[in-house]
């Protein structure tokens, strides 16, 4: 690696000492950290510019009128039926355990396993919700849920019951992904807290009545199989609502954020497919979301297994009957309902004034359980046990109900389905499944009380403190949402004013980090069709990194990449290849143990069913590289370095690229080979191919480029005609002619 550039020395002068080198590295790292801190400050907007903050207060009636009440009522009904089913399993856990002859650990695991199975459904449901009409996803998931609930009641043994729970868990994933995404786009930001509270209230109303109803049905049915009837009764109404869900309208994605920030709605008639990997990479850089889901992952250790453990303890320790446990569950549910009508409006009012304060208050709701849990589990009677458990359950449930509005506010609108899926992966897999396994093991070894105290108390403390911590990030994350929407509006207006001159490739406002080290800062440039752009700069300036971002091998923490005016920021690398973006990486790019012909055939693999097109492309590249034409049977590893580079370029050209990205074409090659490659690039230019070339030599870049972009320490210092760069001595000297670029 070349030494850091020092303006006080000529580029070729070496460092005089190890101490000088260390000082240079320390200075470079200090400057980079200052850049990163400054970049973070630049994305902060005034509170009144943030989506959903400030402005006129919106009533719930007006909010529902904006999106229509049918969508809300349908989704609330599905959430209600989901809660009915969940409460059914919790109340009947001891009866199912006895019917199948299971241990406490086994029934706890099966009862909470729906959380793990929900994780399996979260990814496909979230992916589908971000790509297709959400009403169809919701309807199909509801039909599957209905079928699996019926199967739970008909299960002949524990294994079949377990399989039915698997189906229930997968189908439930729609409630956290597609349903939440649809609600966020159907109703304004100012009523999301109340929408969530009312939806949760309707579910909890069912949950409050469910223990009583379920216990009554099971008691009425009587016998060892009385527990089956509640499942059979629940399946049919779910099917009816699910079929109706297919008819729900599909709102424009992100329309309320656009109205709040831009005053207008930008329509994207041809959205590009979302990559799960790219979406998750972007989402995990949203610090509010990351901290909040970690908080509820911790809470999941007690939140999802608490009901089952409580019922087991009430049965074994206090001798409470199924009906008594049902009454207890109903009273707890009613208590939660008493608080929810106040929390939704409270959240909307506080968020309207100060989003950070809303998060802090939610964190404080979780902390009282640290004290209340030990008190509850040492009560002398079953009814005292029930009463002391009510406050902690109320506060935790209310805080959990408000997670959806928080996530919806900071997640990019294109990624809401996968954002909910990511939250589910952490909350239900880490919290529910991890909590179920650990709770079951501890409960079997000791008793349910020990399991709750060992897991629940520290989980509540960690969850509450993390939630409070997340409040310090929300303004920055909301500012990123504002900046992205403003950039999208500017681009839409530019395309509308000049539709004939849309750049073939565009990067704008790109930030990128390797771990915690940010290496690109607000990088932006356009490339016109048929143009050759040279990326130049000092070693480590980020030239190769921006190529990775363009071709999809890296996901930016901020900014957008467009191809032909269409956003491809979250499109997978292989999909970008189908759209015409191809990268020739620096270094060796051939299969050394295969012949030249075999390398080209591998490159043409996707054309294997179109023989005519494949042969035509073979003829084209062999005409470009006559030296390779006579070496088709030669092993690639025996070629010279220059010939291998030609073969690597030929392999990329087999894909018929629309945009060719070349990283260090001349690195380590003899001048005569470089000259041959330049001739080839000139022919490609004449054929109209768009190219971006990262080059270590300024002279070579000037020979082939129409325009140049100069990067220094991850920032664009110059954009313009390549010849103008040569006239800028302060920049031209910084390009290490003939040395390895960065």
Beta strands, then each sheet from edge to edge (+ up, - down):
strand 1: 505-514
strand 2: 517-527
strand 3: 532-537
strand 4: 558-563
strand 5: 566-567
strand 6: 581-584
strand 7: 659-663
strand 8: 690-694
strand 9: 707-712
strand 10: 715-721
sheet 1: 2+ 1- 4+ 5-
sheet 2: 6+ 7+ 8+ 3+ 9+ 10-
end
